Amino acid sequence: MRRRFKVRLWMVMLTVLVGLMSCERIPLPDTSADIAAEDIYAHVSYLASDELGGRPAGSKFEKKAARYIEAFFKRNDLKPAGKDGRYLFPFEIVTGMKAGPENGLSIKIGDGEKEYFLNNDFIPLSFTDNGSFEGELVFVGYGIEAPDLKYNDYDHIDVKDKIVLALRFTPEGNNPHGDFYSFASLRRKATTAREKGARGIIFVTGPLQSDEDDLVPLRYDNSPSRSGIGAISLKREIAETIFAAEGKSLEDLQKQIDEQKSPHSFLLKQTYVRFKTDVQEVRRTAHNVAGLLEGSDPNLSEEIIVVGAHFDHLGLGGSNSLAPEARGQIHNGADDNASGTAGLLELVEALTQSSEKPRRSVLFIAFSAEEHGLLGSRAYVDDPDFPAARVVAMINMDMIGRMKDNKLVVHGLGTSPAWQAMLDSLNREETFNFNLKLNKEGVGPSDHSSFYQKNIPVLFFFTGLHEDYHKPSDDYDKINTEDEARVVQFVAQVIRSIDALPARPKFTKVDMPERRQTQGGFRVYLGTIPDYADTDVEGMKLSGVRKGGPAEKAGLRAGDIIIQFGDREIKNVYDYTYALQDARPGQEVDIVVLRDGKKVTIHMTLQGRKKR
């Protein structure tokens, strides 16, 4: 009896084990060594399927996509080039914010004081400082200071050491084409309140802005940096009670501000506010996937050509979605960037299965967290084990699946004198003959930028934006697989041409192009490149400065942390952005930076952008 029980138990365990193994089975397609449209379709249709949930960095869906890429690397005998002898290269990112246990709000009106409840009556905002904040309450209209528009909600009102109450949006509503729109950001309003000396800010949805008494959701805006001030969202019903105690109507006040475009700020004498905020980062582990094809030439195999593409996307949309009405829908990211990932996998197979192996080594990297600000590529190049001195070039593919009119955009032309002749020569082949649009810059909104900052020549291939960018409609059935196959074949020839060079291509810094002012844009230009990867720094860290730009000429350097711009304290990239928005050409400012732990003051006369 006991023996039969053991046999049955063993059979059950075996069945469970087989079931688990089948769940982990990676559905690799049967592809060929040729770079073919049907193989690209097979990769994209899986990576951009609902099964992979939009591949948000740090999620189970991203891990599933990473396992697919890893399995393909293994099948093609790439050497693991991640961490600890593995293909995966894990790194930590902030993926959200959540309310901690220490949030609270009490409001004293006259002789009565009342406690309020988290999520029902108020919500802390993602950029709030954590702590306790209290003081008298001042209504500051929309909380906007806009000298050029001759509008200032803080004019003739003292808010030092007080709590301010501000309406969301602007006197023009939430019109993205209005004069006030650049001042609508809640972060910017919080920064203005902090600069005016307020201890905290409370936001309310005005009755003319929404029929619903909306609280601002505790939603991560892709930056864990804090605003330097306490910030919460409050139910309008509670705010109306506060105004009623003063014999005033919030709706009437909002009408006056909107119609007259003039402030109506005042101290709410009957009210005293106390609130506590506790907002915590949600951190997760994201994964790059890296594999190495070792070079066949003993004299050149130490040199490396990097080929990369990011494979993460937006999941259910979030703050980066360009279809806000579609939040909660899967953003599959077929072109952005399942297309580039498919191109990467096709290159892996083509180069590893070829009888003519590259002389130099080729490092293939699928990056995650590109949508969070190039975090995956930055984590890889900043790793102490990254052999930057051995890398001769980096080739990046991002959104290469929606070619129109035979147009292929290539960035990075100015990062090496070898690129122009090489691209022109390859493009003369009948198979290609693309309408090439060449851009010199090595800095750009994709992962090649991280390598350019390490003084590595780069080329970035891209077929252009389209109406489905960052929307749920970016699906695999819209990929132009035939033309993508031609693009990937072209990239393969670029890799072969780099590999055939007798010496590594020379790296050159790209001169700053002429900058022109667009309507509503910054009036000044510095040429600074923010470091979005280092999220634990207070201030605005620079990953670099553009060659020939005002910042470089004044003496700013990569690694500097800007902590003051003129008379404005800089705690994060947003503070810096708002300072630049308000700056004027010809204005003289002192910029204070932390450099190697010491304060350095750099004097600059701000340079204006030329108008179109």
N, C-alpha and C positions, 0 to 999 in steps of 0.2 A: 504493500500500500504506500509506504513512504517513498519507495523507488519510483512508483508511477507518479506520485505527486511531484517529485524532483524533475522527472522528464517533462511533465506538463508545464511546470514553472519555467524550465529552460526554453521550451517552445514558445511560451508567452513572451519571455524576454527577447528571444530572437525575433519574433514578429514585431515587437515594439521597436527594436533596433533597426530592422529593415525599414519600418515606417519612417523613423527619424532620418535615416539615410536618404530615403526617397524625397523627404521634404527639403533636404539640403541640396538635392540634385540641381546643378546649374544648367539651364536650357540653352547650351551653346548651339548655334546653328551650324549646319554643314556648309562651310564656306571654302573658297578656293584661294590659291596664292595670287590670283589675278585681282586687281582692284576693279571691282565690278559693281554695277548698279544694284543687282539683286542681293549682293552681300551687304551693301550699305543699307538697303531696305530691311534686311533681316535684323541687323543691329539696332537701327533706329526704331523699328516697330516694337522691339522689346523694351529698349531703354525708355521710350516715350509712351509706354502702355500705362493704363490705369493701375496695373499691378505694381508698378514702381512709384506710384503716388506722388509724382512730381519731383522726386529725388531731393528733398530739402536736406541741406547739410546737417549732419549729426543725428539723422533719423534712421529708423530701421529700413526705410526705403533706400536711403543713400547707401547703407551697408549692403543691401541686396544688390544694388548696381555695382558697388565696389567688388563684390564677390564674383559677379559676372566678368568684370574686367580682369580680375585676378586669375580666374579660371582660363580665360583666353590667353593671358600672358604665360601661364603654365603650359598650356597646350602647345604653345609655340616656343617653348624652351628658353624663355628669357630668364636671366639670372635675377633673383629677388634684389631690389634696390630700395626697399623701404627701411623699416626699423628692425633691428635685432634679427637680421637674416630673413625677413619676411617681405612680401610684396606691399603690404599695407604700411602706410606712414601715418600713424594717428597724431592728432593735435587737438587741443581744446579750443572751443569757441563758445561765445555767449549766444544762445538761440532765443532767449526771451526774458521776460521779467514777471515776477509773481509777488503778490502781496504777502508779507510776513505777518506774524501774530501781533505786532506792536502798533498797529494802526488805530487811531482814535480821533474823535472830534467832539468838542463841546463848544456851544455858543451861548454866551450870556447876553440877553436882551433886556434892558432895564434891570429889574431885580430878580428875574428868573433865568435859570441856566438849564440847558438841556443837552443830554448826550445823544449822539447820532451813530448810525450803524454803517459799517463798511459794506460796500456794494449796493446797499439799498438807498442810502442818503449821500454817500460820498465815495470817491475812489482816489487813491494816490496816483500820480502820473509817473510814467516810467523814468523820467529824468529828474524826479525830485531828489533833493538831498534827504538822507534819513536823519531823523532826530525829532525834537520837540520844538514847536514854534508857537508863539503867542503874541498878541498885541491888539491895539485898537484897529478897527477896520476902516479902510478908505476905499470908496468906489472910484475906479480910474477908467470908467468907460470901457473902451476896447484895449486899454493898456498899450497904446501905440505912441511912439515918438517919431514923427516924420517931418523933419525941418523943411525938406523940399516941397512938401505938400501943405506947409504952413498949418500943421496939425500936431498937437502935443497934449495928450491926456494928462501929462504930469506937470503942465504949466501952472505955476502959482499954487501947488499943493505939496505939502510935506509928507512923505511916506517913510521917512527914516525910522527904523525899528518898529514899523507897523506891518500889518497884513493888508494886502491889496486885493480887491475883488474886481475881476475883469470879465467882460463879455468875450465869448469866442468870436472868431471871424473878424469882420471889419465893418465900417460904416457903409460899404458897398456889398455887404453880405459875404458870400464865399466865391465871388466872381474872379476866376483865374486871370481874366484880362483887365481887371480893374487896377487903378493906380495904387491901391492900398494892399494888393495881394501879397507882395513880398514881406509885409509886416504881419500877416495873419498867423504865422507859425506860433504855436503855444510855447515852444522852446525860446523863440525870439522874445516873446512877451515876458517870459520868466527871466531871461537875461536882462532885459530893460529894467524890470522891477528890482532885480538884484543890484544893478548899477545905480539905481536911485536910492538904495539903502534899505529896501523893504526886507523883512524877515521871511515872508512867505507870500504866496499868491494863490488865490482861489478863482477857478474858472466856472462860469455859468453859461448855459445855453440860453440866449435871449429869446423872449416870446415872439419876436419878429423873425427869428432865424429858423425856428422849428416849432411845429405844433406839439411835438413830443418833448417831454421834460428829460432830455438826454443827459446822461453822464458820459464823460469821455472815457472810452475803454482803456484799461491798462494794457496797452499794446506796445510791443517792442518796436522801435523805429530804426533798428540796425545799428544803434550806438549805445553802449553801456555808460557813456560819460554822463555825469550829473551836472545839473544846472547851477549849483551853488546856492540854491534857495529851496525852501519847502514848497511843494506844489500839489494841489488837489483839485478835483472836479466836484462840484456841489450841485445837488438838486435845485432846480429853479424855484420850486415851491418853498424851500427853506429861505432862499434869497429874497423872495417876495415878502415873506414874513419880516425879514430884517428891514426892508424898505418901508413897509407899512408902519413900523414903529417910528419911522422918521416923518410919517405923513406924506410919503412919496410913492410913486408907482414906477416899477422897473420898466414896464412897457412904455409909459409916457416918456421916461428919460431916454430910452433907446430911440424912440421916434424923433425926439429933438436932436439927438446926436446925428442920426442918419440924415435927416432933412437939412440941418444947418451945417453939417460937416464941421462941427465945433465941439470941444470938450464940455462936459458937465460933471466934473469930478468934485467930490466933497467927502468930508469925514462923516462917517456914520456914528454919531455921538452916543447912541443908545447901545452899541454893540461892542463886545469884547470876545475874541476868538482864541481858542487853544486847539492845536491839533498835533498829532504825532504821525509820522510816516515811517513805514518799514517796507521797502521794496527790495527784493532780492533777485540776483541774477540766476537765470537757469542756464547752467553750463552742460554742454555735451561734448562727446568726442566725435570729431569728423575724421575722414580718412582719405588721404591721397593713395594712389596705387602706382607703384614704380617698378619697372623692370628694365634690365640692361642686356643689350645685345653686344657682346664683346667683339672688338675689332679684330680683323684677320691679319693685320700688318703689325708685327712685333714692335716696329719703330713708331707706329702711329696710334696704336690701340689705347694708349694712355690719354689721348685726346678724345673729347666727348662732344657729340652733337645731341642736344636735347630736343625732343619732339613732344609737344604737350597739347592738351585740350582739357577744359573743365567739364565735369559730368554732372555737377549739381544743378538744381533749378529751384523753383519757388514753392514747391509743395502745393498748398492750398491758396497761394497768392501772397497774402500778407501785405506789408506796406510797400513792397516793390511792384505789386501788380498794377498794370495800367488798365485794368477792368475792375474798378472798385465794386461795381454791382455784382461781380462774379466771385466775391470772397466766399471761401468755402468750397469752391469748385477746384478740381485738380488742374493745375497748370503743368501740362506734360513736358513742355520745353523740347519739342522735337528738333527745331532748328537751334534753339538755345539751351543746351548745346549737345543734344544727342547726336546732331549731325557731325560736330567736330570730334566727338568721342568715337563715332563710327569710322571717321577718317583715320583716327589714331590707330584703331584696331586693324583696319585694312593695311596701314603702313607696317604694323608689326608683322602681319602675316606675309606681306610681299617681301620684306627685307630678310626675315628669318628663313623663308622657304626658297629664296633665290640661290642659285648655284654660285652667284657672285656676291659674296658677303662684303659689307662695307669694311674699308681698311680701318677707319676710326670707329670707336665704340659709339653706339646710339642708345641714349637713355630715354625711354618712353615713360611719360608721367601723365596720369589722369588726375586732375586736380579737383578737390572739393572746396566748398566755401568761397568760390569766386564771386557768387552773388552777394556775399557778405562784405566784399571789399578786397578781393584777391588774397584772402587769408591763407588758403592752401598753398599757393605758390610762394607767398612770403614765408610761411612756416618752413617750407622745404629749403629755400635759398638761405634762410637765416640759421638753419641747423648747423652746428659746429662740424658735422661730418660732410657737409655739402662741398664737393671738390670744385669750387668756382674757378680756380686757376686752370683746371683741366678742360673747362667747357669752352668750345670754340664758337658755338652759335646756338641760339634757341629758336625753334620754329613753333609757332602757335597757330592753332585753328579754332576759331570761335564763330559759329553761325555761318556755315559754308554750304547750306542746303537749300537756299532759295534764290539761286541765280536768276537774274533777269537781264535780257539784252546782252548776254555774254559778258557782263561786267564783273570783274574780280578786283577787289580792293586789297592792296598790300601795304601795310604800314611797316616802318622800320628801315626804309630805303637809305636814310642818312646815317644809320648806325655802323655801316661798313662801306668803304669804297668799292668792295667787290660785288655789291648787290646789283647795281644798275645794269652792268654789262651781262651779268649772269641771267637776270630775269628777261632782258631783251632777247638774248640769244635763245633761251628755252621757249619763249613765247612765239618765236618764228615757226616753230614746228606746226604742221598742218592740223594736228590733233588738238592743239590749244588755240593759238591765235586769239587770246582773250582781249577784250577791251579793258586793259589794265589801268586802274586808277591808283597811282603811287603816292604815298605819303611818307615824308622823311622821318617823322617823329618816332622815337622809341618808347615814349610814355603814352599810355592809352588805357582804355577801360577793359583790359583783359590781362591774362597772366604773363604775357611777354614783358609787361612793364616791370615786374619784380626782377627779372633777369637783366633788363637794361640797367636797372639801378645798381647792379653788380658789375657794370662795365663789360657786359657780354653783348655782342652783336645779335640783333633779333630780326625776325620777319614774322608778320602777323597776317594771316589770310582770312578773308571775310567777304561774304557776298551781299551784305547790306541789310539795313533794317526793313521792316515791313509792317503791315497793319496788325499782324498777330503777335508781335513782339510783347513778351511779358503778359500774355493773355491766355485763357484756357484754350483758345482756338489755334494755338501753335501745336498742331497735331501732325502725326507722321505721314498721313495721306497727302499732305501738302509739300512734302520734300521732293525736290527736283533731283531724283537719284542719278539720272544720266549725267547731268552737268556736275553734280557733286563728285561723281567718279572721275570726271575730267580734272576737276580741281585737285583731288587727292593724287591723281597720276602726275599732275604738274608739281605738287609738293614733293612727291617721290623723286622726281628729276632734280628738284632743288637740293634735296638731301644728297643725292648722288653727286651733284656738281660740287657741293661743299666738300664732300668726302674726297673728291678728285683733286682738290687744290693741293699744291705742293707744300704750302705753309698755311697756318691758320689765318682766317680773315682778320684784318686789322679792325679794331674797334674805334669808332669815332663818336664823340658827343655831338648831339644835334644842336645846331644854333637855334635860338629862339625865333620862331616865325613871327611875322608882324601880327600883332593882336588888335582886333577891331571890336568896338563896342556894339553890342546888339541892344535893341530896345528893351529896357528893364534890366539890363545886365550891369555888371560892375563897371564903374567909371575908371578904376585904376587897375593896374596889372603889376604883380610882383614876380611871378614865375616860381612860386613855391609849390612843392609837391607833398601833400599831406601823407602821413603814415597812418593808414587806417587799421593796420594790424596790431599795433601796440596799444591795447585798450586800457592798460593799467596806469597810464601816464596822465598826470594832471597838467594840462596845457595842450598845445598843439605841436606834436612832434613832426619833423620833416623827414621824409624818406629821401628827399633830394631837392635840388633847385635846377631850373632849366638853364642850359648854357647860354650865356649872353644876356640873361634876364636881369632885371633890376635887383632881385634878391642876391644873385651870385655876385654882381658888381659891388653890392654893399657889404658883402662878407658873410651872408648867411650860408650855412652848410647843412648837408645831410646829417641827421642825428641831433640837430638843434631842437630844443623844445621852447616854443614861443609862449611866454607867460604874461606878456604885456604888450599891447599895441597902442602907442600914445598913452592916453589916460585910462584906457580900458583894460581890465583884467581879463586874461584869456585862460579859461579853464578847460576848453575843449575845442574841437574843430568848428562847432557851431558859433561860439563866441568870436572866433577868428573870421568866419564867413560874414557875420553881421557887421563886424568892424570894417571889413573890406567894402561891404555894400554901402556903408555910410561915408567912406573916405572919398576925398576929392583930389583930382590931379593938382599937383603943385603943393599939396599939404606936406609939411615937414613933421615927421613923427620919429620918436625913439621907440625902437623895438627891443624889448628885453628878452633874452633867451637864456636857458640853462644849457651850458656846454661843458660836458665832463663834470657836472655837479656845481659849476660856478656860474654866477650871473654875468652876462656880457650884454652891454648896451650897444646897439647898432643904430646909427642915425641915417634916415632915408628921406629923400624928397620923392614923393609918390609920382609915378609916371602914369599918364592917362592913356587909355585905349583910343585908337583912332576910330572915328565913326565910319559906318558903312557909307 
